[in-house]
Amino acid sequence: MSLDQVIKSTLDKAGLEYDRKADGRYFVTLPGTKKLQTNCWLIVRDHAFTIEAFVCRRPDEAHEDVYRFLLRRNAKLYGVAYTVDALGDIYLTAKLPQVTVTEEELDKLLGQVLEAADNDFNTLLELGFASSIRREWAWRVSRGESLANLQAFKHLVD
């Protein structure tokens, strides 16, 4: 089975939304609960296969705490690692030889991307955006707006 067939078959079996680009890239949407969706690229290169998943924009504050969390978390992840780009935005990435990509392996890697992005999202927001969350909470309270999607962060304002 070609790598293209492996990717399509894996994504179809998982019921994931994706768009195949002409240059061998796939744009995949992974559904989550805390982070409602994680967008990632599956990129087929000459000899390598890469996954790049956007997790969170550059933190507003406590950069050292955020990066310490990411480095510690990297030690527990399977096949992927947290990285930051030149702007400081946070990604999960994987790079492996094409010959190692099977349906089972790709499914594991996508599962790890989803687990990490979804389960770490609120922690990253708490660490890197606590002041913004508090301001948003106060603004919504002052206007009588819903706090429903901020309930996970209630402990930051109590």
N, CA, C and O of each residue as an XYZ file, in Angstrom:
632
protein
N       0.851     -1.172      0.000
C       0.000      0.000      0.000
C       0.904      1.245      0.000
O       1.865      1.316      0.766
N       0.596      2.208     -0.849
C       1.378      3.448     -0.899
C       1.090      4.295      0.342
O       0.086      4.087      1.024
N       1.970      5.243      0.626
C       1.769      6.119      1.782
C       0.476      6.913      1.627
O      -0.251      7.116      2.600
N       0.191      7.358      0.420
C      -1.054      8.085      0.165
C      -2.264      7.221      0.522
O      -3.215      7.709      1.133
N      -2.235      5.949      0.147
C      -3.328      5.025      0.454
C      -3.422      4.786      1.965
O      -4.519      4.706      2.518
N      -2.272      4.674      2.624
C      -2.247      4.480      4.080
C      -2.913      5.662      4.773
O      -3.731      5.479      5.674
N      -2.565      6.866      4.355
C      -3.115      8.074      4.971
C      -4.632      8.135      4.751
O      -5.396      8.308      5.701
N      -5.054      7.993      3.502
C      -6.487      8.056      3.205
C      -7.269      6.990      3.963
O      -8.320      7.278      4.536
N      -6.768      5.783      3.967
C      -7.453      4.686      4.643
C      -7.567      4.953      6.144
O      -8.625      4.737      6.736
N      -6.496      5.416      6.751
C      -6.496      5.705      8.188
C      -7.488      6.808      8.520
O      -8.263      6.688      9.469
N      -7.464      7.873      7.747
C      -8.370      9.001      8.006
C      -9.823      8.605      7.781
O     -10.703      8.994      8.550
N     -10.073      7.836      6.732
C     -11.438      7.387      6.453
C     -11.960      6.459      7.550
O     -13.099      6.603      7.994
N     -11.133      5.510      7.988
C     -11.551      4.583      9.046
C     -11.840      5.317     10.346
O     -12.726      4.922     11.104
N     -11.090      6.389     10.604
C     -11.288      7.167     11.830
C     -12.454      8.149     11.698
O     -12.869      8.760     12.682
N     -12.977      8.298     10.486
C     -14.090      9.223     10.265
C     -13.684     10.683     10.413
O     -14.491     11.518     10.821
N     -12.442     10.988     10.084
C     -11.934     12.354     10.235
C     -12.180     13.178      8.979
O     -12.135     12.673      7.858
N     -12.440     14.459      9.202
C     -12.573     15.390      8.082
C     -11.173     15.757      7.607
O     -10.291     16.062      8.411
N     -10.982     15.723      6.296
C      -9.681     16.107      5.756
C      -9.826     16.592      4.322
O     -10.809     16.321      3.632
N      -8.806     17.315      3.914
C      -8.742     17.828      2.549
C      -7.358     17.523      2.020
O      -6.362     17.960      2.596
N      -7.282     16.769      0.916
C      -5.993     16.445      0.323
C      -5.621     17.533     -0.667
O      -6.395     17.873     -1.562
N      -4.430     18.069     -0.493
C      -3.917     19.093     -1.403
C      -3.119     18.423     -2.515
O      -2.670     17.287     -2.363
N      -2.946     19.106     -3.605
C      -2.269     18.540     -4.771
C      -0.805     18.196     -4.505
O      -0.243     17.323     -5.167
N      -0.191     18.871     -3.549
C       1.234     18.657     -3.307
C       1.521     17.573     -2.262
O       2.611     17.540     -1.691
N       0.557     16.694     -2.011
C       0.778     15.591     -1.085
C       0.569     15.937      0.369
O       0.972     15.179      1.251
N      -0.052     17.063      0.634
C      -0.358     17.445      2.013
C      -1.829     17.190      2.290
O      -2.679     17.288      1.404
N      -2.102     16.865      3.531
C      -3.476     16.660      3.977
C      -3.743     17.615      5.133
O      -2.953     17.704      6.072
N      -4.857     18.325      5.058
C      -5.293     19.173      6.150
C      -6.372     18.404      6.898
O      -7.432     18.117      6.340
N      -6.110     18.069      8.155
C      -6.983     17.196      8.932
C      -7.517     17.950     10.138
O      -6.785     18.704     10.778
N      -8.787     17.750     10.448
C      -9.401     18.331     11.633
C      -9.693     17.212     12.625
O     -10.462     16.293     12.346
N      -9.054     17.317     13.798
C      -9.275     16.352     14.871
C     -10.271     16.957     15.860
O     -10.022     18.042     16.386
N     -11.388     16.285     16.127
C     -12.388     16.836     17.051
C     -11.961     16.615     18.502
O     -11.405     15.569     18.839
N     -12.224     17.609     19.361
C     -11.870     17.487     20.761
C     -13.000     17.910     21.667
O     -14.121     18.142     21.214
N     -12.704     18.008     22.948
C     -13.705     18.441     23.913
C     -13.287     19.751     24.575
O     -14.057     20.711     24.565
N     -12.098     19.812     25.144
C     -11.623     21.061     25.755
C     -11.178     22.032     24.666
O     -11.573     23.198     24.655
N     -10.361     21.537     23.766
C      -9.990     22.278     22.549
C     -10.908     21.691     21.485
O     -10.732     20.545     21.072
N     -11.870     22.460     21.050
C     -12.942     21.907     20.229
C     -12.459     21.223     18.961
O     -13.067     20.257     18.499
N     -11.368     21.724     18.401
C     -10.772     21.044     17.258
C      -9.296     21.380     17.184
O      -8.862     22.464     17.572
N      -8.543     20.426     16.680
C      -7.115     20.616     16.449
C      -6.871     20.414     14.967
O      -7.134     19.343     14.420
N      -6.370     21.446     14.331
C      -6.067     21.358     12.905
C      -4.624     20.919     12.733
O      -3.718     21.432     13.390
N      -4.430     19.966     11.844
C      -3.059     19.531     11.609
C      -2.830     19.204     10.138
O      -3.746     18.885      9.379
N      -1.574     19.302      9.792
C      -1.119     18.962      8.451
C      -0.403     17.625      8.507
O       0.419     17.390      9.393
N      -0.711     16.759      7.571
C       0.063     15.558      7.315
C       0.803     15.838      6.019
O       0.183     16.093      4.986
N       2.121     15.791      6.072
C       2.921     16.229      4.933
C       3.825     15.088      4.467
O       4.640     14.569      5.230
N       3.664     14.716      3.215
C       4.494     13.681      2.613
C       5.632     14.377      1.862
O       5.405     15.134      0.919
N       6.849     14.101      2.303
C       8.032     14.664      1.648
C       8.759     13.547      0.921
O       8.308     12.401      0.941
N       9.876     13.860      0.278
C      10.602     12.858     -0.500
C      10.926     11.597      0.299
O      10.708     10.484     -0.178
N      11.441     11.771      1.504
C      11.835     10.602      2.289
C      11.215     10.574      3.679
O      11.397      9.611      4.423
N      10.491     11.617      4.026
C       9.969     11.717      5.382
C       8.473     12.001      5.368
O       7.901     12.445      4.373
N       7.881     11.731      6.496
C       6.472     12.036      6.730
C       6.428     12.923      7.969
O       7.061     12.620      8.980
N       5.674     14.022      7.885
C       5.632     14.993      8.971
C       4.186     15.271      9.375
O       3.281     15.315      8.542
N       4.002     15.457     10.681
C       2.723     15.928     11.223
C       3.003     17.254     11.905
O       3.951     17.370     12.683
N       2.186     18.248     11.618
C       2.289     19.558     12.260
C       0.893     19.960     12.709
O       0.006     20.157     11.878
N       0.690     20.082     14.023
C      -0.628     20.409     14.569
C      -0.538     21.670     15.420
O       0.238     21.730     16.374
N      -1.328     22.669     15.072
C      -1.378     23.898     15.857
C      -2.123     23.625     17.157
O      -3.213     23.054     17.147
N      -1.525     24.041     18.288
C      -2.159     23.834     19.590
C      -2.640     25.147     20.188
O      -3.784     25.245     20.630
N      -1.769     26.163     20.208
C      -2.091     27.385     20.935
C      -1.186     28.515     20.446
O      -0.035     28.286     20.075
N      -1.719     29.728     20.452
C      -0.877     30.853     20.060
C       0.131     31.161     21.163
O       0.059     30.605     22.259
N       1.047     32.031     20.868
C       2.099     32.431     21.806
C       1.470     32.901     23.118
O       0.552     33.722     23.102
N       1.951     32.393     24.246
C       1.395     32.822     25.533
C       1.619     34.318     25.765
O       2.613     34.893     25.322
N       0.676     34.923     26.463
C       0.794     36.341     26.809
C       1.722     36.558     27.996
O       2.332     37.619     28.136
N       1.823     35.534     28.856
C       2.571     35.696     30.108
C       3.127     34.342     30.549
O       2.823     33.306     29.958
N       3.935     34.375     31.582
C       4.493     33.166     32.210
C       5.122     32.220     31.189
O       4.924     31.007     31.248
N       5.878     32.790     30.258
C       6.489     31.986     29.200
C       7.339     30.846     29.756
O       7.267     29.717     29.271
N       8.130     31.141     30.760
C       8.995     30.111     31.328
C       8.174     28.941     31.881
O       8.542     27.780     31.702
N       7.075     29.250     32.546
C       6.205     28.194     33.094
C       5.572     27.364     31.974
O       5.476     26.141     32.074
N       5.147     28.038     30.920
C       4.543     27.331     29.784
C       5.574     26.416     29.131
O       5.290     25.245     28.878
N       6.765     26.937     28.859
C       7.778     26.128     28.179
C       8.285     24.996     29.071
O       8.619     23.923     28.570
N       8.347     25.218     30.375
C       8.719     24.146     31.301
C       7.666     23.036     31.234
O       8.011     21.855     31.191
N       6.388     23.412     31.224
C       5.314     22.428     31.111
C       5.468     21.626     29.813
O       5.357     20.400     29.823
N       5.721     22.315     28.707
C       5.852     21.633     27.413
C       7.023     20.659     27.406
O       6.895     19.538     26.912
N       8.158     21.077     27.948
C       9.328     20.199     27.970
C       9.085     18.965     28.838
O       9.477     17.857     28.473
N       8.447     19.159     29.970
C       8.138     18.010     30.829
C       7.126     17.090     30.158
O       7.218     15.868     30.269
N       6.183     17.670     29.480
C       5.148     16.880     28.799
C       5.749     16.074     27.650
O       5.316     14.954     27.380
N       6.756     16.650     26.969
C       7.405     15.939     25.863
C       7.922     14.571     26.286
O       7.900     13.629     25.493
N       8.385     14.451     27.524
C       8.933     13.187     28.013
C       7.885     12.088     28.095
O       8.230     10.908     28.163
N       6.609     12.462     28.089
C       5.527     11.483     28.237
C       4.765     11.217     26.944
O       3.865     10.377     26.921
N       5.109     11.914     25.877
C       4.368     11.784     24.621
C       4.938     10.672     23.757
O       6.137     10.397     23.787
N       4.065     10.040     22.988
C       4.480      8.999     22.053
C       4.623      9.565     20.650
O       3.634      9.989     20.051
N       5.824      9.579     20.123
C       6.060      9.893     18.716
C       5.916     11.338     18.290
O       6.267     11.673     17.159
N       5.417     12.200     19.145
C       5.258     13.616     18.822
C       5.918     14.432     19.920
O       6.196     13.925     21.006
N       6.166     15.697     19.626
C       6.776     16.587     20.615
C       6.217     17.986     20.448
O       5.853     18.400     19.347
N       6.153     18.703     21.549
C       5.775     20.107     21.492
C       6.936     20.906     20.926
O       8.097     20.651     21.245
N       6.607     21.881     20.077
C       7.594     22.799     19.524
C       6.977     24.196     19.491
O       5.765     24.359     19.636
N       7.818     25.182     19.302
C       7.326     26.546     19.108
C       7.918     27.079     17.810
O       9.045     26.746     17.444
N       7.147     27.907     17.124
C       7.652     28.500     15.886
C       8.340     29.828     16.196
O       8.503     30.188     17.363
N       8.738     30.546     15.170
C       9.476     31.802     15.336
C       8.658     32.859     16.077
O       9.229     33.760     16.692
N       7.329     32.760     16.026
C       6.470     33.713     16.718
C       6.179     33.300     18.160
O       5.660     34.091     18.948
N       6.518     32.059     18.496
C       6.233     31.541     19.824
C       4.946     30.748     19.906
O       4.560     30.313     20.991
N       4.267     30.548     18.771
C       3.057     29.725     18.747
C       3.439     28.268     19.000
O       4.523     27.826     18.621
N       2.541     27.530     19.641
C       2.826     26.175     20.100
C       2.218     25.145     19.144
O       1.055     25.246     18.753
N       3.031     24.158     18.780
C       2.629     23.084     17.872
C       3.021     21.734     18.452
O       3.913     21.641     19.295
N       2.349     20.701     17.995
C       2.800     19.327     18.181
C       3.305     18.861     16.827
O       2.633     19.047     15.812
N       4.491     18.254     16.806
C       5.062     17.819     15.536
C       5.629     16.404     15.645
O       5.984     15.929     16.724
N       5.697     15.759     14.497
C       6.338     14.450     14.374
C       7.016     14.411     13.017
O       6.511     14.962     12.039
N       8.146     13.764     12.970
C       8.839     13.571     11.694
C       9.435     12.173     11.722
O      10.218     11.832     12.608
N       9.046     11.361     10.723
C       9.531     10.001     10.692
C       9.737      9.541      9.259
O       9.195     10.131      8.325
N      10.528      8.479      9.089
C      10.742      7.954      7.736
C       9.431      7.421      7.157
O       8.613      6.835      7.866
N       9.257      7.634      5.874
C       8.024      7.169      5.222
C       7.783      5.686      5.431
O       6.641      5.262      5.610
N       8.837      4.897      5.411
C       8.677      3.440      5.488
C       8.096      2.979      6.818
O       7.628      1.844      6.915
N       8.113      3.818      7.836
C       7.586      3.428      9.144
C       6.109      3.766      9.318
O       5.511      3.419     10.336
N       5.521      4.438      8.338
C       4.132      4.886      8.461
C       3.179      3.790      7.996
O       3.061      3.499      6.806
N       2.509      3.198      8.967
C       1.465      2.216      8.700
C       0.140      2.799      9.200
O       0.130      3.828      9.876
N      -0.959      2.152      8.873
C      -2.249      2.611      9.377
C      -2.250      2.628     10.898
O      -2.714      3.588     11.513
N      -1.735      1.573     11.497
C      -1.711      1.481     12.960
C      -0.853      2.592     13.566
O      -1.253      3.223     14.545
N       0.311      2.829     12.995
C       1.211      3.857     13.526
C       0.625      5.257     13.347
O       0.694      6.078     14.261
N       0.059      5.530     12.192
C      -0.556      6.837     11.953
C      -1.734      7.054     12.894
O      -1.917      8.157     13.410
N      -2.524      6.031     13.122
C      -3.643      6.140     14.051
C      -3.139      6.459     15.469
O      -3.723      7.297     16.157
N      -2.067      5.799     15.903
C      -1.472      6.080     17.224
C      -0.984      7.520     17.312
O      -1.222      8.205     18.306
N      -0.299      7.972     16.266
C       0.237      9.337     16.278
C      -0.877     10.380     16.305
O      -0.807     11.350     17.060
N      -1.900     10.179     15.483
C      -3.028     11.120     15.493
C      -3.752     11.079     16.830
O      -4.207     12.112     17.324
N      -3.862      9.898     17.416
C      -4.462      9.777     18.737
C      -3.657     10.519     19.782
O      -4.228     11.151     20.671
N      -2.331     10.452     19.689
C      -1.484     11.162     20.638
C      -1.584     12.664     20.443
O      -1.606     13.412     21.420
N      -1.645     13.119     19.197
C      -1.825     14.551     18.933
C      -3.134     15.028     19.554
O      -3.167     16.056     20.230
N      -4.203     14.284     19.323
C      -5.504     14.672     19.859
C      -5.499     14.661     21.386
O      -5.975     15.606     22.015
N      -4.967     13.603     21.982
C      -4.933     13.503     23.450
C      -4.158     14.663     24.049
O      -4.626     15.295     24.996
N      -2.984     14.950     23.512
C      -2.139     16.013     24.070
C      -2.774     17.387     23.867
O      -2.895     18.161     24.817
N      -3.173     17.689     22.650
C      -3.751     19.010     22.373
C      -5.014     19.238     23.197
O      -5.215     20.321     23.746
N      -5.850     18.233     23.281
C      -7.115     18.382     23.994
C      -6.911     18.435     25.511
O      -7.472     19.304     26.178
N      -6.124     17.528     26.051
C      -5.958     17.467     27.504
C      -5.037     18.541     28.067
O      -5.173     18.908     29.234
N      -4.112     19.047     27.277
C      -3.185     20.078     27.761
C      -3.686     21.496     27.503
O      -3.119     22.452     28.031
N      -4.722     21.644     26.715
C      -5.172     22.965     26.271
C      -5.512     23.891     27.436
O      -5.013     25.015     27.494
N      -6.347     23.439     28.356
C      -6.740     24.301     29.470
C      -5.550     24.658     30.355
O      -5.464     25.779     30.857
N      -4.638     23.718     30.548
C      -3.435     24.011     31.333
C      -2.612     25.093     30.659
O      -2.122     26.006     31.324
N      -2.456     25.000     29.349
C      -1.705     26.026     28.617
C      -2.386     27.385     28.728
O      -1.715     28.407     28.878
N      -3.717     27.400     28.654
C      -4.438     28.664     28.805
C      -4.276     29.219     30.217
O      -4.058     30.419     30.389
N      -4.381     28.363     31.220
C      -4.209     28.813     32.610
C      -2.826     29.397     32.845
O      -2.684     30.439     33.485
N      -1.816     28.728     32.330
C      -0.442     29.189     32.535
C      -0.135     30.453     31.737
O       0.441     31.403     32.268
N      -0.511     30.463     30.491
C      -0.074     31.533     29.594
C      -1.044     32.671     29.357
O      -0.685     33.673     28.737
N      -2.285     32.529     29.848
C      -3.299     33.547     29.559
C      -4.184     33.859     30.768
O      -5.315     34.313     30.598
N      -3.688     33.623     31.979
C      -4.503     33.800     33.186
C      -5.048     35.224     33.294
O      -6.221     35.401     33.622
N      -4.241     36.225     33.031
C      -4.707     37.614     33.136
C      -5.807     37.908     32.123
O      -6.786     38.581     32.443
N      -5.648     37.410     30.914
C      -6.675     37.600     29.882
C      -7.974     36.909     30.264
O      -9.058     37.443     30.032
N      -7.866     35.728     30.846
C      -9.059     34.999     31.268
C      -9.781     35.786     32.366
O     -11.006     35.905     32.341
N      -9.035     36.316     33.316
C      -9.646     37.106     34.395
C     -10.339     38.356     33.840
O     -11.440     38.703     34.269
N      -9.690     39.027     32.887
C     -10.300     40.218     32.272
C     -11.574     39.848     31.517
O     -12.583     40.547     31.608
N     -11.521     38.753     30.776
C     -12.703     38.298     30.026
C     -13.827     37.951     30.987
O     -14.980     38.301     30.733
N     -13.522     37.277     32.073
C     -14.525     36.926     33.078
C     -15.186     38.190     33.626
O     -16.412     38.281     33.681
N     -14.363     39.168     34.032
C     -14.890     40.419     34.605
C     -15.743     41.163     33.584
O     -16.798     41.695     33.930
N     -15.304     41.205     32.349
C     -16.056     41.890     31.298
C     -17.421     41.237     31.101
O     -18.438     41.925     31.010
N     -17.438     39.899     31.037
C     -18.712     39.199     30.853
C     -19.645     39.413     32.041
O     -20.847     39.615     31.869
N     -19.089     39.365     33.231
C     -19.917     39.598     34.425
C     -20.501     41.001     34.378
O     -21.683     41.183     34.669
N     -19.699     41.996     34.017
C     -20.167     43.390     33.990
C     -21.269     43.614     32.959
O     -22.079     44.528     33.112
N     -21.308     42.809     31.932
C     -22.312     42.951     30.874
C     -23.443     41.925     30.980
O     -24.382     41.941     30.184
N     -23.345     41.041     31.960
C     -24.363     40.003     32.099
C     -24.261     38.928     31.036
O     -25.246     38.253     30.736
N     -23.086     38.764     30.468
C     -22.863     37.757     29.416
C     -22.671     36.365     30.025
O     -22.376     36.229     31.212
N     -22.839     35.362     29.213
C     -22.673     33.978     29.649
C     -21.221     33.679     30.009
O     -20.289     34.138     29.348
N     -21.056     32.907     31.061
C     -19.737     32.436     31.491
C     -19.563     30.941     31.208
O     -18.609     30.319     31.675
N     -20.484     30.383     30.448
C     -20.523     28.933     30.232
C     -19.197     28.363     29.748
O     -18.719     27.366     30.290
N     -18.600     28.980     28.741
C     -17.367     28.398     28.204
C     -16.119     28.821     28.978
O     -15.001     28.506     28.571
N     -16.303     29.526     30.082
C     -15.173     29.882     30.947
C     -15.204     29.121     32.267
O     -14.336     29.332     33.113
N     -16.174     28.250     32.460
C     -16.317     27.563     33.745
C     -15.089     26.753     34.141
O     -14.816     26.605     35.333
N     -14.355     26.233     33.190
C     -13.135     25.464     33.498
C     -12.087     26.325     34.183
O     -11.142     25.810     34.781
N     -12.260     27.647     34.092
C     -11.263     28.579     34.639
C     -11.796     29.352     35.849
O     -11.190     30.335     36.276
N     -12.909     28.916     36.389
C     -13.534     29.605     37.511
C     -12.570     29.754     38.692
O     -12.593     30.768     39.390
N     -11.735     28.756     38.911
C     -10.785     28.785     40.015
C      -9.770     29.929     39.894
O      -9.148     30.306     40.887
N      -9.602     30.471     38.713
C      -8.674     31.589     38.508
C      -9.249     32.911     39.004
O      -8.499     33.858     39.245
N     -10.565     32.989     39.160
C     -11.195     34.244     39.569
C     -11.792     34.181     40.970
O     -12.218     35.206     41.501
N     -11.830     33.001     41.574
C     -12.361     32.872     42.938
C     -11.352     33.391     43.955
O     -11.618     33.366     45.157
